């Protein structure tokens, strides 16, 4: 039986909720799944697959997930590894087939002129930032899911930043946009 460890970090509960959905979908497929919030002392020995979940942290995984990757780099090289992000904005476009993009995000035409915001919210940008952190670790797949935003659940600094972003970005609103079907589709992709 395949043993999967899901390690996540979460600001407002979005990535935690996505992790729990992932766990449930893998269990339906008779996979043994352990789930934990990220710490520096997680033992991944005995797991075949490690899935890391993070909210978008300025185009990167959170510092806690970055630390986890660095601490466990040697062991992660020996595992099947996947990463997912939850975020409120993505410039969805044609990307590497290993990148799963939540279809809730608007698709951008291939020849479109992109703004600075759009350029820093593309699948390529996310993957490039992740590869800089992971180095030679082979990441088999990256998924980007639309998450949820509840300003009251964020710390003061993030609440101010996201409130300002909501004022200037009409595509970013409070609410729960996690799509169980998109998460299930990624689980099926990873299971093949």
N, C-alpha and C positions, 0 to 999 in steps of 0.2 A: 504494500500500500504506500502510495506517495505521501511523504510527510512535508507539509508546507508551513513555514513560519511567516506570519504577516507582522511586520514591525511598522508602526505608524507614529506620526506626530500630528497634533491637531490643535488649532487655535480656537475655532468656534464650534467644533464637533462635527464638521463636515467630513473630514478625512477619517475620523473615527467611525462615523456612520457608514461610509463607503467600505471601510475595512470589515465591518460586521456583515455587510451585504456580501462582500467577497467570500468571507468565511462560510456563510450559509450556502452560497452557490457551489463552492468547492465540496462541501460536505454532501450535497445532493449527489455529487459525482463520486462519492465514497472515498474522498481524500481525507487524511488526518490533518487537521489544521489547528495550529496554535496561534494566538493573536496577543500582541502586547504593545503597550505604548513604549516608545523608544527610551532606553536608558543606556548607559555605557557598559553595563554588565550582563547583557543578554547572551546566553549560550546558544549558538546556532548549530552546534555539533549535533549530528543525527538527523538533520533536516536536509531533504533533497533540493528544496526550492525555498528561496527567500524573496518575499515581495515587500518592497518598501513603499510606504504611502506618506505623502507630504502635501500640505497646502503649498500653493505657489508662494515662494518667498523671493520676490523680485526676480523671477525667472529661474530660480534655483529651488532645490529642496531646502528645508529649514536647516539652521546650524546644527541642531540635534541629530538630524539624519546625516548631515555631512560628517559629523564626528563618528557616528556609528559606522559609516562606510570606511573611514580612515582606520578606526580601531580594528575592524573585522576584515580589512582588505584581503589579507592572505587567505582566509577561509572562504570569503565570498567568491574568489577566483575558482574555487572547486565546486560551486553550486550553480544551479539554474537560478538566474536572478531576473526579476522584473521590478519596475517602478511605476507608481501611478501618482499623478498630481490631481488635486482638486483646485479649481480656480473659477473665477467669474468671467474671465475674458480669454478668448483664444482666437487667433487669426487662423481659422481652419483652412487648410490648403493641402494639395497633394504632397505627401511625405513618404518617407521610407515605409515599407510595408510592415515593419515591426512597430510602427507608431499607430496606436488606436486613438482616434479623436471622437469624442462625444458628438453625435450628429446634431445636438441642440445648438451648437455654435454655428454661426453663419459661415458658409463656404465662400472663400474669396477667389475671384477669377485669377488664373495663372499670370496674366500680364498686368494686373492691377498695380497702381502706384500705392505703396504702403506708407502710412505715417510712422513716426518713431514708435508710438505706442504699439501699432500693429506689428512692426518688425520685432519688438521685444516680447511679443505674445504669439510667436509662430511655433509650430512643433519643432522646427529646426533649431530655433533659439533654445528651447527647453532641453533638447537632446544634447546640443553642443555644451551647454552649461553643466549638464549632468556628466557628460564624458570627461570634462575637465576635472570634476570632483572624483569620479570613479577610476580614472586612469585606465589601467589595462584590464579592469574587471569587465567581463562580457555581460552586457545587459541585453537579455533576449527580447524584451518588449518594454515599451513605455506607453502608458495610457494617460490621457488627459480628460478628466471628467468635469462637467459643470457641477459646482458644489452648491453650498448654501451660504447665505450671508445673513447673519443676525448681528447687527452692530452692537447690541447690548451685551453680547457674549465675548466681545473682543476687549483686550486691555485698552487703556486710555489712548496710548500712542497709535495703535492699530485702528482704533475706533475713529480717531481724528483723520488719519490717512484715508481710510475707506469712505468716510463721510464726504471728504473732499472729492475723491474719485467718483463717487455716486453723483455728486453735483455736476461734474463735467463730462461724465460718460453715460449717455442714455441707455446703453446696453447693459449696465451693471445696476442691479436692483437687489433689495433685500428679498429674501425668500429661500425656499428649499427647492433646488433644481436638480438634485441627485436623481438620476434615472436608473432604476434597477435593471431595466432591459439592457442598457448600454454596459453596465457592469457585468451582467450575465454574459453578454456577447464576448467581452474580453476574457472572462473565465473560460468559455468554450474555446476561444482562440489559443489560450495558454495550455489548455488540456490536450490539444492535438499535437 
